[in-house]
């Protein structure tokens, strides 16, 4: 099963909801409202572009490697300036931006160190580089125990897709190597104060089924695991926690 662009957009919006309060904290720390030029690398379908254009009067630039994402984003959040491109070779001059940021992006790149070098290159001295959210599947918690296999299976699936499932814990080191200063690293907490809606559960399982479509053990157990997940959420004892790290730093 492959997700459509519209389904990925739903997923990106869901992730943006998870990290909203954390982003507000980071934006305040780096004084984003005063930035004149902001770059969002790996913008996907534009999940952050509406927010950024509301919080800053500056120019918002956004880059992604997927043409369909760029087309969708330019229609969903047309205020930004979109570019089709690769985070490993950003098509911008040095010292172009006050803030360069990403959200659930470094997980997917081949060489996060090279990408952060590019972030530093295109950010002006005194500007900031932000990794707003990067997961670390090595610390994933699934409860009840019957669902614990999902974490190891998804970690394996991410590796098979070329992702770095332990990227979260590496952010501080990567930011330091990239020459950033005044670095802050942290991890997003979690609260389970309400049940997930049917829509949220279905979206989560669309991603799971997409990731594990070729895993025989999952295929034979998927309906059983889905039922356990759904029932445990309804009973308020489902725990799904993937530590999600952030980091930001300043250019000298």
Phi and psi in degrees as GROMACS dihedral restraints (atoms count N, CA, C in turn):
[ dihedral_restraints ]
;  ai    aj    ak    al  type     phi  dphi    fc
    3     4     5     6     1  -113.0    20    10
    4     5     6     7     1   131.9    20    10
    6     7     8     9     1   -75.0    20    10
    7     8     9    10     1   143.9    20    10
    9    10    11    12     1   -77.1    20    10
   10    11    12    13     1   168.6    20    10
   12    13    14    15     1   -60.1    20    10
   13    14    15    16     1   -40.1    20    10
   15    16    17    18     1   -64.6    20    10
   16    17    18    19     1   -37.8    20    10
   18    19    20    21     1   -68.4    20    10
   19    20    21    22     1   -39.7    20    10
   21    22    23    24     1   -63.2    20    10
   22    23    24    25     1   -37.3    20    10
   24    25    26    27     1   -60.3    20    10
   25    26    27    28     1   -42.5    20    10
   27    28    29    30     1   -59.5    20    10
   28    29    30    31     1   -41.6    20    10
   30    31    32    33     1   -65.1    20    10
   31    32    33    34     1   -44.9    20    10
   33    34    35    36     1   -63.7    20    10
   34    35    36    37     1   -37.4    20    10
   36    37    38    39     1   -66.9    20    10
   37    38    39    40     1   -37.7    20    10
   39    40    41    42     1   -61.9    20    10
   40    41    42    43     1   -46.0    20    10
   42    43    44    45     1   -61.2    20    10
   43    44    45    46     1   -38.7    20    10
   45    46    47    48     1   -65.1    20    10
   46    47    48    49     1   -34.4    20    10
   48    49    50    51     1   -65.0    20    10
   49    50    51    52     1   -41.0    20    10
   51    52    53    54     1   -58.8    20    10
   52    53    54    55     1   -37.9    20    10
   54    55    56    57     1  -105.9    20    10
   55    56    57    58     1    13.7    20    10
   57    58    59    60     1   -57.6    20    10
   58    59    60    61     1   -51.2    20    10
   60    61    62    63     1   -64.4    20    10
   61    62    63    64     1   -37.8    20    10
   63    64    65    66     1   -63.5    20    10
   64    65    66    67     1   -43.9    20    10
   66    67    68    69     1   -61.1    20    10
   67    68    69    70     1   -41.8    20    10
   69    70    71    72     1   -58.7    20    10
   70    71    72    73     1   -41.2    20    10
   72    73    74    75     1   -61.7    20    10
   73    74    75    76     1   -47.4    20    10
   75    76    77    78     1   -66.8    20    10
   76    77    78    79     1   -44.3    20    10
   78    79    80    81     1   -56.2    20    10
   79    80    81    82     1   -40.6    20    10
   81    82    83    84     1   -67.0    20    10
   82    83    84    85     1   -40.2    20    10
   84    85    86    87     1   -64.2    20    10
   85    86    87    88     1   -33.8    20    10
   87    88    89    90     1  -101.3    20    10
   88    89    90    91     1     4.7    20    10
   90    91    92    93     1    56.2    20    10
   91    92    93    94     1    51.3    20    10
   93    94    95    96     1   -58.8    20    10
   94    95    96    97     1   -31.9    20    10
   96    97    98    99     1   -61.2    20    10
   97    98    99   100     1   -21.6    20    10
   99   100   101   102     1   -93.8    20    10
  100   101   102   103     1    -4.8    20    10
  102   103   104   105     1   -68.8    20    10
  103   104   105   106     1   136.9    20    10
  105   106   107   108     1   -91.9    20    10
  106   107   108   109     1   -27.8    20    10
  108   109   110   111     1  -141.6    20    10
  109   110   111   112     1   125.5    20    10
  111   112   113   114     1  -124.8    20    10
  112   113   114   115     1   136.2    20    10
  114   115   116   117     1  -118.7    20    10
  115   116   117   118     1   126.9    20    10
  117   118   119   120     1  -107.7    20    10
  118   119   120   121     1   110.7    20    10
  120   121   122   123     1   -95.6    20    10
  121   122   123   124     1   132.4    20    10
  123   124   125   126     1    73.3    20    10
  124   125   126   127     1    46.2    20    10
  126   127   128   129     1   -69.2    20    10
  127   128   129   130     1   -14.3    20    10
  129   130   131   132     1    61.3    20    10
  130   131   132   133     1  -131.4    20    10
  132   133   134   135     1   -93.4    20    10
  133   134   135   136     1    15.2    20    10
  135   136   137   138     1    89.1    20    10
  136   137   138   139     1    26.1    20    10
  138   139   140   141     1   -61.7    20    10
  139   140   141   142     1   -28.0    20    10
  141   142   143   144     1  -101.1    20    10
  142   143   144   145     1   -10.2    20    10
  144   145   146   147     1   -69.0    20    10
  145   146   147   148     1   -36.4    20    10
  147   148   149   150     1   -62.2    20    10
  148   149   150   151     1   -46.8    20    10
  150   151   152   153     1   -59.1    20    10
  151   152   153   154     1   -47.8    20    10
  153   154   155   156     1   -63.1    20    10
  154   155   156   157     1   -40.2    20    10
  156   157   158   159     1   -69.3    20    10
  157   158   159   160     1   -24.9    20    10
  159   160   161   162     1   -80.1    20    10
  160   161   162   163     1   -30.0    20    10
  162   163   164   165     1   -90.8    20    10
  163   164   165   166     1   -16.8    20    10
  165   166   167   168     1  -134.4    20    10
  166   167   168   169     1   141.7    20    10
  168   169   170   171     1   -88.2    20    10
  169   170   171   172     1    -0.7    20    10
  171   172   173   174     1   -78.5    20    10
  172   173   174   175     1  -179.9    20    10
  174   175   176   177     1   -80.3    20    10
  175   176   177   178     1   135.6    20    10
  177   178   179   180     1  -108.1    20    10
  178   179   180   181     1   121.9    20    10
  180   181   182   183     1  -110.5    20    10
  181   182   183   184     1   145.9    20    10
  183   184   185   186     1  -142.7    20    10
  184   185   186   187     1   138.2    20    10
  186   187   188   189     1  -132.4    20    10
  187   188   189   190     1   139.8    20    10
  189   190   191   192     1  -149.9    20    10
  190   191   192   193     1   156.2    20    10
  192   193   194   195     1   -90.2    20    10
  193   194   195   196     1   -11.8    20    10
  195   196   197   198     1   -97.4    20    10
  196   197   198   199     1   116.6    20    10
  198   199   200   201     1   -57.0    20    10
  199   200   201   202     1   -40.3    20    10
  201   202   203   204     1   -66.6    20    10
  202   203   204   205     1   -32.2    20    10
  204   205   206   207     1   -65.8    20    10
  205   206   207   208     1   -43.3    20    10
  207   208   209   210     1   -63.2    20    10
  208   209   210   211     1   -43.2    20    10
  210   211   212   213     1   -61.5    20    10
  211   212   213   214     1   -46.4    20    10
  213   214   215   216     1   -63.3    20    10
  214   215   216   217     1   -47.0    20    10
  216   217   218   219     1   -61.8    20    10
  217   218   219   220     1   -40.4    20    10
  219   220   221   222     1   -66.1    20    10
  220   221   222   223     1   -24.0    20    10
  222   223   224   225     1   -87.2    20    10
  223   224   225   226     1   -36.7    20    10
  225   226   227   228     1   -74.6    20    10
  226   227   228   229     1   -41.3    20    10
  228   229   230   231     1  -135.4    20    10
  229   230   231   232     1    75.0    20    10
  231   232   233   234     1   -72.0    20    10
  232   233   234   235     1    -7.0    20    10
  234   235   236   237     1   -70.9    20    10
  235   236   237   238     1   -21.7    20    10
  237   238   239   240     1   -84.3    20    10
  238   239   240   241     1   164.6    20    10
  240   241   242   243     1  -103.4    20    10
  241   242   243   244     1   112.2    20    10
  243   244   245   246     1   -99.2    20    10
  244   245   246   247     1   143.8    20    10
  246   247   248   249     1  -136.8    20    10
  247   248   249   250     1   135.8    20    10
  249   250   251   252     1   -84.8    20    10
  250   251   252   253     1   120.6    20    10
  252   253   254   255     1  -173.2    20    10
  253   254   255   256     1   177.7    20    10
  255   256   257   258     1  -111.5    20    10
  256   257   258   259     1   130.6    20    10
  258   259   260   261     1   -62.8    20    10
  259   260   261   262     1   -20.3    20    10
  261   262   263   264     1   -74.9    20    10
  262   263   264   265     1   -19.1    20    10
  264   265   266   267     1  -142.7    20    10
  265   266   267   268     1    78.2    20    10
  267   268   269   270     1   -67.3    20    10
  268   269   270   271     1   130.4    20    10
  270   271   272   273     1   -86.4    20    10
  271   272   273   274     1    49.5    20    10
  273   274   275   276     1  -133.4    20    10
  274   275   276   277     1   149.5    20    10
  276   277   278   279     1   -66.4    20    10
  277   278   279   280     1   161.3    20    10
  279   280   281   282     1   -60.8    20    10
  280   281   282   283     1   149.1    20    10
  282   283   284   285     1    55.8    20    10
  283   284   285   286     1    41.8    20    10
  285   286   287   288     1   -88.3    20    10
  286   287   288   289     1   -26.2    20    10
  288   289   290   291     1  -124.6    20    10
  289   290   291   292     1   148.4    20    10
  291   292   293   294     1   -77.7    20    10
  292   293   294   295     1   -35.4    20    10
  294   295   296   297     1  -139.3    20    10
  295   296   297   298     1   131.0    20    10
  297   298   299   300     1  -119.4    20    10
  298   299   300   301     1   129.3    20    10
  300   301   302   303     1  -140.7    20    10
  301   302   303   304     1   165.5    20    10
  303   304   305   306     1  -150.3    20    10
  304   305   306   307     1   163.0    20    10
  306   307   308   309     1  -145.0    20    10
  307   308   309   310     1   114.0    20    10
  309   310   311   312     1    52.1    20    10
  310   311   312   313     1    48.5    20    10
  312   313   314   315     1  -119.1    20    10
  313   314   315   316     1   -45.6    20    10
  315   316   317   318     1   -61.0    20    10
  316   317   318   319     1   -26.7    20    10
  318   319   320   321     1   -50.9    20    10
  319   320   321   322     1   -34.0    20    10
  321   322   323   324     1  -100.8    20    10
  322   323   324   325     1    -1.5    20    10
  324   325   326   327     1   -94.3    20    10
  325   326   327   328     1   155.4    20    10
  327   328   329   330     1   -72.2    20    10
  328   329   330   331     1   -33.8    20    10
  330   331   332   333     1  -142.7    20    10
  331   332   333   334     1    90.9    20    10
  333   334   335   336     1   -62.7    20    10
  334   335   336   337     1   -33.1    20    10
  336   337   338   339     1   -62.7    20    10
  337   338   339   340     1   -43.6    20    10
  339   340   341   342     1   -65.4    20    10
  340   341   342   343     1   -39.2    20    10
  342   343   344   345     1   -62.2    20    10
  343   344   345   346     1   -44.0    20    10
  345   346   347   348     1   -68.8    20    10
  346   347   348   349     1   -31.0    20    10
  348   349   350   351     1   -60.6    20    10
  349   350   351   352     1   -41.4    20    10
  351   352   353   354     1   -65.7    20    10
  352   353   354   355     1   -41.1    20    10
  354   355   356   357     1   -57.5    20    10
  355   356   357   358     1   -45.4    20    10
  357   358   359   360     1   -65.2    20    10
  358   359   360   361     1   -39.4    20    10
  360   361   362   363     1   -61.2    20    10
  361   362   363   364     1   -43.4    20    10
  363   364   365   366     1   -86.9    20    10
  364   365   366   367     1    -2.2    20    10
  366   367   368   369     1   -97.2    20    10
  367   368   369   370     1   136.8    20    10
  369   370   371   372     1   -72.3    20    10
  370   371   372   373     1   155.2    20    10
  372   373   374   375     1   -56.2    20    10
  373   374   375   376     1   134.0    20    10
  375   376   377   378     1    88.1    20    10
  376   377   378   379     1    -7.8    20    10
  378   379   380   381     1   -86.7    20    10
  379   380   381   382     1  -178.7    20    10
  381   382   383   384     1  -125.6    20    10
  382   383   384   385     1   148.0    20    10
  384   385   386   387     1  -112.4    20    10
  385   386   387   388     1   131.3    20    10
  387   388   389   390     1  -125.1    20    10
  388   389   390   391     1   129.0    20    10
  390   391   392   393     1  -107.3    20    10
  391   392   393   394     1    99.6    20    10
  393   394   395   396     1   -71.7    20    10
  394   395   396   397     1   -30.2    20    10
  396   397   398   399     1  -166.0    20    10
  397   398   399   400     1   123.4    20    10
  399   400   401   402     1  -140.1    20    10
  400   401   402   403     1   122.9    20    10
  402   403   404   405     1   -78.1    20    10
  403   404   405   406     1   163.5    20    10
  405   406   407   408     1  -135.6    20    10
  406   407   408   409     1    98.9    20    10
  408   409   410   411     1   -72.8    20    10
  409   410   411   412     1    -9.6    20    10
  411   412   413   414     1   -67.9    20    10
  412   413   414   415     1   -18.9    20    10
  414   415   416   417     1  -108.3    20    10
  415   416   417   418     1    17.1    20    10
  417   418   419   420     1   -65.4    20    10
  418   419   420   421     1   139.8    20    10
  420   421   422   423     1  -121.1    20    10
  421   422   423   424     1   125.1    20    10
  423   424   425   426     1  -120.8    20    10
  424   425   426   427     1   129.9    20    10
  426   427   428   429     1  -143.5    20    10
  427   428   429   430     1   135.6    20    10
  429   430   431   432     1   -73.7    20    10
  430   431   432   433     1   166.2    20    10
  432   433   434   435     1   -58.4    20    10
  433   434   435   436     1   -26.5    20    10
  435   436   437   438     1   -60.2    20    10
  436   437   438   439     1   -19.8    20    10
  438   439   440   441     1   -97.9    20    10
  439   440   441   442     1     2.6    20    10
  441   442   443   444     1   -64.2    20    10
  442   443   444   445     1   -28.5    20    10
  444   445   446   447     1   -64.4    20    10
  445   446   447   448     1   -26.3    20    10
  447   448   449   450     1   -58.0    20    10
  448   449   450   451     1   -39.2    20    10
  450   451   452   453     1   -64.0    20    10
  451   452   453   454     1   -48.0    20    10
  453   454   455   456     1   -67.9    20    10
  454   455   456   457     1   -36.8    20    10
  456   457   458   459     1   -65.3    20    10
  457   458   459   460     1   -43.8    20    10
  459   460   461   462     1   -68.8    20    10
  460   461   462   463     1   -35.5    20    10
  462   463   464   465     1   -61.6    20    10
  463   464   465   466     1   -44.1    20    10
  465   466   467   468     1   -62.1    20    10
  466   467   468   469     1   -42.4    20    10
  468   469   470   471     1   -63.8    20    10
  469   470   471   472     1   -39.3    20    10
  471   472   473   474     1   -63.7    20    10
  472   473   474   475     1   -43.9    20    10
  474   475   476   477     1   -59.7    20    10
  475   476   477   478     1   -40.4    20    10
  477   478   479   480     1   -66.5    20    10
  478   479   480   481     1   -24.0    20    10
  480   481   482   483     1   -88.7    20    10
  481   482   483   484     1     2.9    20    10
  483   484   485   486     1    88.1    20    10
  484   485   486   487     1     9.6    20    10
  486   487   488   489     1   -84.3    20    10
  487   488   489   490     1   168.4    20    10
  489   490   491   492     1  -116.6    20    10
  490   491   492   493     1    89.4    20    10
  492   493   494   495     1   -68.1    20    10
  493   494   495   496     1   -11.6    20    10
  495   496   497   498     1  -106.4    20    10
  496   497   498   499     1    21.9    20    10
  498   499   500   501     1   -62.2    20    10
  499   500   501   502     1   -31.2    20    10
  501   502   503   504     1   -54.4    20    10
  502   503   504   505     1   -48.8    20    10
  504   505   506   507     1   -69.3    20    10
  505   506   507   508     1   -13.8    20    10
  507   508   509   510     1   -91.7    20    10
  508   509   510   511     1    -5.6    20    10
  510   511   512   513     1   -60.5    20    10
  511   512   513   514     1   -44.4    20    10
  513   514   515   516     1   -59.6    20    10
  514   515   516   517     1   -45.5    20    10
  516   517   518   519     1   -63.1    20    10
  517   518   519   520     1   -44.4    20    10
  519   520   521   522     1   -64.5    20    10
  520   521   522   523     1   -39.6    20    10
  522   523   524   525     1   -66.7    20    10
  523   524   525   526     1   -38.4    20    10
  525   526   527   528     1   -65.5    20    10
  526   527   528   529     1   -45.6    20    10
  528   529   530   531     1   -61.9    20    10
  529   530   531   532     1   -33.0    20    10
  531   532   533   534     1   -74.9    20    10
  532   533   534   535     1    -0.3    20    10
  534   535   536   537     1    86.5    20    10
  535   536   537   538     1    13.2    20    10
  537   538   539   540     1   -80.3    20    10
  538   539   540   541     1   153.1    20    10
  540   541   542   543     1  -123.5    20    10
  541   542   543   544     1   172.9    20    10
  543   544   545   546     1    50.3    20    10
  544   545   546   547     1    43.4    20    10
  546   547   548   549     1   -75.3    20    10
  547   548   549   550     1   135.4    20    10
  549   550   551   552     1  -122.9    20    10
  550   551   552   553     1   132.3    20    10
  552   553   554   555     1  -126.0    20    10
  553   554   555   556     1   141.2    20    10
  555   556   557   558     1  -157.1    20    10
  556   557   558   559     1  -179.1    20    10
  558   559   560   561     1  -133.7    20    10
  559   560   561   562     1   140.5    20    10
  561   562   563   564     1   -75.1    20    10
  562   563   564   565     1   133.2    20    10
  564   565   566   567     1   -78.3    20    10
  565   566   567   568     1  -173.1    20    10
  567   568   569   570     1  -148.0    20    10
  568   569   570   571     1   146.5    20    10
  570   571   572   573     1  -133.6    20    10
  571   572   573   574     1   142.6    20    10
  573   574   575   576     1  -121.8    20    10
  574   575   576   577     1    76.1    20    10
  576   577   578   579     1  -103.5    20    10
  577   578   579   580     1    -3.1    20    10
  579   580   581   582     1  -153.7    20    10
  580   581   582   583     1   158.6    20    10
  582   583   584   585     1   -74.8    20    10
  583   584   585   586     1   146.2    20    10
  585   586   587   588     1   -67.9    20    10
  586   587   588   589     1   143.2    20    10
  588   589   590   591     1   -71.0    20    10
  589   590   591   592     1   165.5    20    10
  591   592   593   594     1   -57.8    20    10
  592   593   594   595     1   -39.6    20    10
  594   595   596   597     1   -64.3    20    10
  595   596   597   598     1   -43.5    20    10
  597   598   599   600     1   -64.7    20    10
  598   599   600   601     1   -41.5    20    10
  600   601   602   603     1   -64.9    20    10
  601   602   603   604     1   -44.1    20    10
  603   604   605   606     1   -63.6    20    10
  604   605   606   607     1   -38.3    20    10
  606   607   608   609     1   -65.6    20    10
  607   608   609   610     1   -42.6    20    10
  609   610   611   612     1   -58.3    20    10
  610   611   612   613     1   -42.3    20    10
  612   613   614   615     1   -77.8    20    10
  613   614   615   616     1   -23.5    20    10
  615   616   617   618     1   -61.9    20    10
  616   617   618   619     1   -42.3    20    10
  618   619   620   621     1   -67.8    20    10
  619   620   621   622     1   -45.2    20    10
  621   622   623   624     1   -58.5    20    10
  622   623   624   625     1   -47.8    20    10
  624   625   626   627     1   -65.7    20    10
  625   626   627   628     1   -34.9    20    10
  627   628   629   630     1   -65.8    20    10
  628   629   630   631     1   -44.7    20    10
  630   631   632   633     1   -66.1    20    10
  631   632   633   634     1   -36.3    20    10
  633   634   635   636     1  -110.3    20    10
  634   635   636   637     1    20.5    20    10
  636   637   638   639     1   -60.4    20    10
  637   638   639   640     1   -24.3    20    10
  639   640   641   642     1  -108.5    20    10
  640   641   642   643     1    15.4    20    10
  642   643   644   645     1   -97.8    20    10
  643   644   645   646     1   107.4    20    10
  645   646   647   648     1   -56.3    20    10
  646   647   648   649     1   -42.2    20    10
  648   649   650   651     1   -60.8    20    10
  649   650   651   652     1   -38.0    20    10
  651   652   653   654     1   -70.8    20    10
  652   653   654   655     1   -43.4    20    10
  654   655   656   657     1   -57.5    20    10
  655   656   657   658     1   -42.2    20    10
  657   658   659   660     1   -73.4    20    10
  658   659   660   661     1   -20.8    20    10
  660   661   662   663     1  -113.4    20    10
  661   662   663   664     1    -0.7    20    10
  663   664   665   666     1   -58.7    20    10
  664   665   666   667     1   -45.4    20    10
  666   667   668   669     1   -66.8    20    10
  667   668   669   670     1   -38.6    20    10
  669   670   671   672     1   -63.8    20    10
  670   671   672   673     1   -45.1    20    10
  672   673   674   675     1   -66.2    20    10
  673   674   675   676     1   -39.4    20    10
  675   676   677   678     1   -60.2    20    10
  676   677   678   679     1   -43.5    20    10
  678   679   680   681     1   -64.0    20    10
  679   680   681   682     1   -40.9    20    10
  681   682   683   684     1   -63.5    20    10
  682   683   684   685     1   -44.1    20    10
  684   685   686   687     1   -58.9    20    10
  685   686   687   688     1   -50.4    20    10
  687   688   689   690     1   -61.6    20    10
  688   689   690   691     1   -46.3    20    10
  690   691   692   693     1   -64.7    20    10
  691   692   693   694     1   -41.8    20    10
  693   694   695   696     1   -68.7    20    10
  694   695   696   697     1   -32.7    20    10
  696   697   698   699     1   -66.5    20    10
  697   698   699   700     1   -42.3    20    10
  699   700   701   702     1   -63.9    20    10
  700   701   702   703     1   -29.0    20    10
  702   703   704   705     1   -92.1    20    10
  703   704   705   706     1     2.8    20    10
  705   706   707   708     1    69.4    20    10
  706   707   708   709     1    23.7    20    10
  708   709   710   711     1  -122.8    20    10
  709   710   711   712     1    13.8    20    10
  711   712   713   714     1   -77.8    20    10
  712   713   714   715     1   126.1    20    10
  714   715   716   717     1  -120.3    20    10
  715   716   717   718     1   121.9    20    10
  717   718   719   720     1  -130.8    20    10
  718   719   720   721     1   110.9    20    10
  720   721   722   723     1  -133.4    20    10
  721   722   723   724     1   119.6    20    10
  723   724   725   726     1  -115.3    20    10
  724   725   726   727     1   112.5    20    10
  726   727   728   729     1   -52.8    20    10
  727   728   729   730     1   127.2    20    10
  729   730   731   732     1  -118.3    20    10
  730   731   732   733     1   112.7    20    10
  732   733   734   735     1   -92.9    20    10
  733   734   735   736     1   156.8    20    10
  735   736   737   738     1  -131.9    20    10
  736   737   738   739     1   160.5    20    10
  738   739   740   741     1  -155.0    20    10
  739   740   741   742     1   145.8    20    10
  741   742   743   744     1  -145.0    20    10
  742   743   744   745     1   153.6    20    10
  744   745   746   747     1  -154.2    20    10
  745   746   747   748     1   166.0    20    10
  747   748   749   750     1  -112.6    20    10
  748   749   750   751     1   143.5    20    10
  750   751   752   753     1   -81.5    20    10
  751   752   753   754     1   137.1    20    10
